[in-house]
Amino acid sequence: MTETKPMIDGHLLEMAIEFHGHKCPAMPLGIRVGLAAMNALGVERAKNKELYCLCETGPTHAGMCFGDGVQVATGCTFGKANIKGLGYGKLAITLIDVRSKKAVRVTLNPEFQKVAYTSEFVKLRSQGVEPQDIKSEITDPLVKKAVSLPDEKILIVGEVFNIDFEPHKGTFEWYNCDKCGEAVFASGLRIVNEKYLCIPCSGYE
């Protein structure tokens, strides 16, 4: 019997598991979605801020591991400020090519998700069992499936579309908070009674 060829490079998967901290099926599904979105746009992983990602996960926990896979695959990370969590509670992303202003939305196939959510892994997770405490004979086949199934079985890749997108500009302007004395970038400052205060000290969001 012919071994199914993985759809994710082994090094990328290892790096993602190391970054994520445990083995689970949702994280590699995030990788798959990210890779499919990049393929649709004809772009490579972001080294700087060439891409911007709108990630629909959160704020609920189930499936949030997906977001780490997305970050590893696309190079859109919270550290580079080129990813935004929308909090829709869906395992889907919209990936934007900042230079061409083209975008694509990729989501997991609902029929695939229906089956996935009935797995023993999900049942144990819903009972509070941590992923690293679930036996490998339960986890490994699900990870293998997430890695190996063809895109058409697990993903829905939308049409590429034009988007009016302007990335946020970073700032190097900073001040010391007049109350706590800590350094804070301008975007995190609030002016209260003519004093520059960080958000926690100001009492405002």
Secondary structure as UniProt FT lines:
FT   HELIX           10..20
FT   HELIX           26..41
FT   STRAND          51..55
FT   TURN            62..65
FT   HELIX           66..74
FT   TURN            78..81
FT   STRAND          83..85
FT   STRAND          92..97
FT   TURN            98..101
FT   STRAND          102..108
FT   HELIX           110..116
FT   TURN            117..118
FT   HELIX           120..126
FT   TURN            127..128
FT   HELIX           131..133
FT   HELIX           136..148
FT   HELIX           151..154
FT   STRAND          155..157
FT   STRAND          161..162
FT   STRAND          174..176
FT   TURN            178..180
FT   STRAND          183..185
FT   HELIX           186..188
FT   STRAND          189..192
FT   TURN            193..194
FT   STRAND          195..198
FT   HELIX           199..202
//
